[in-house]
């Protein structure tokens, strides 16, 4: 039997590429001036704003964005991006300390690895909490 990847996951991955570019790029630009935690807060927040709008309307086909969805999104994504991700960055830095000599490369790799870990956490939060599955069938791709 053939396994099909749900279109929601495909759309989420596409949005994730753009969101990652925003988050990672801003983080690399700002960390020297703001430090890891504040730079991560700013870059993750910019990515979150983009992600809320595009994932809500495009990925999960919400039709419209509501205040309730916005609050749930900030609560779930904020927990992942503002709490879990800085911890993941520091954890990855510890892991990479003896694998990569270049500190800038190590930091960039740690941030990128933490984004990858956050991807799974965010998808689960969005699907289960912010935009839960309704009983109607998913529309075919356009």
DAZI-V687818 format. One line per field, one symbol per residue. burial: # if it has 16 or more other C-alpha atoms within 10 Angstrom, else .. A space follows every 10 residues. Layout:
burial->???
This chain:
burial->.......#.. ##..##..## .###.###.# #....##### #####.##.# ##.###.### .#......## .###.###.# ##.###.### .##..#.... .....##### #####..##. ###.##...# #......... ..
